[in-house]
Amino acid sequence: MTRRPDHDAVRNTVAYALACDPAVMDAGSGLGSHPDWDSLTHLSVILAIEKAFELSVPDDDVPLLVSLGAIEMYLLNTYQEGPQ
């Protein structure tokens, strides 16, 4: 992962995948709680995260990444641990 996952970068990436304004996103925004985030767009979110931060999210981790806050924590932990 070459791009450090700061809050704005993660929020902007997720908002882009959902085609929404980043200003309406907060840590609690997520699958089922955000009007544009459903099971289909969840896949778009994961793909956007993988592309933006140059990493591959293991299939077992995808169901855990259901909110902006969860994605931020996952990326920060992955960044600290280094590439898998």
C-alpha positions as CSV (number, residue, x, y, z in Angstrom):
1,M,0.0,0.0,0.0
2,T,1.6,3.2,-1.1
3,R,-1.1,5.8,-0.2
4,R,-1.5,6.5,3.5
5,P,-5.2,6.0,4.5
6,D,-6.1,9.3,6.1
7,H,-9.7,10.1,7.0
8,D,-10.4,12.4,4.0
9,A,-8.8,10.0,1.5
10,V,-11.0,7.1,2.8
11,R,-14.1,9.2,3.0
12,N,-13.6,10.6,-0.5
13,T,-13.0,7.1,-1.9
14,V,-16.1,5.7,-0.4
15,A,-18.2,8.7,-1.4
16,Y,-16.9,8.4,-5.0
17,A,-17.9,4.7,-5.1
18,L,-21.4,5.6,-3.8
19,A,-21.7,8.7,-6.1
20,C,-22.5,10.9,-3.1
21,D,-21.1,14.0,-1.5
22,P,-18.3,13.2,0.9
23,A,-19.7,15.9,3.3
24,V,-22.7,13.6,4.1
25,M,-20.4,10.7,5.2
26,D,-19.4,10.1,8.8
27,A,-17.8,7.2,10.7
28,G,-21.3,5.6,11.1
29,S,-22.2,5.8,7.5
30,G,-22.5,2.3,6.1
31,L,-24.3,-0.6,4.6
32,G,-28.0,-0.2,5.4
33,S,-27.5,3.1,7.3
34,H,-26.5,5.3,4.3
35,P,-29.2,5.7,1.6
36,D,-26.7,5.0,-1.3
37,W,-25.0,2.0,0.4
38,D,-26.6,-1.3,-0.3
39,S,-25.4,-4.8,-0.9
40,L,-24.6,-4.1,-4.6
41,T,-22.8,-0.8,-4.0
42,H,-20.9,-2.4,-1.1
43,L,-18.9,-4.3,-3.8
44,S,-18.2,-1.0,-5.5
45,V,-16.9,0.4,-2.2
46,I,-14.6,-2.5,-1.7
47,L,-13.2,-2.4,-5.2
48,A,-12.7,1.4,-4.9
49,I,-10.8,0.9,-1.7
50,E,-8.6,-1.8,-3.2
51,K,-7.8,0.4,-6.2
52,A,-7.2,3.7,-4.3
53,F,-5.0,2.1,-1.6
54,E,-3.4,-0.5,-3.8
55,L,-4.3,-3.6,-1.7
56,S,-6.4,-6.7,-2.0
57,V,-9.1,-7.2,0.7
58,P,-9.4,-10.9,1.5
59,D,-12.9,-12.3,0.9
60,D,-13.2,-13.1,4.6
61,D,-12.7,-9.4,5.5
62,V,-15.3,-8.0,3.1
63,P,-18.3,-8.6,5.4
64,L,-16.5,-6.7,8.2
65,L,-16.1,-3.5,6.2
66,V,-19.7,-2.3,6.5
67,S,-19.1,1.3,7.6
68,L,-16.8,4.2,6.9
69,G,-15.4,3.8,10.4
70,A,-14.7,0.1,10.0
71,I,-13.0,0.7,6.7
72,E,-10.8,3.4,8.2
73,M,-9.7,1.2,11.0
74,Y,-9.1,-1.7,8.7
75,L,-6.9,0.4,6.4
76,L,-5.0,1.9,9.3
77,N,-4.3,-1.5,10.8
78,T,-3.3,-2.9,7.4
79,Y,-1.0,0.1,6.8
80,Q,0.7,-0.3,10.2
81,E,1.2,-4.1,9.6
82,G,2.5,-3.6,6.1
83,P,1.6,-5.4,2.9
84,Q,0.3,-8.9,3.3
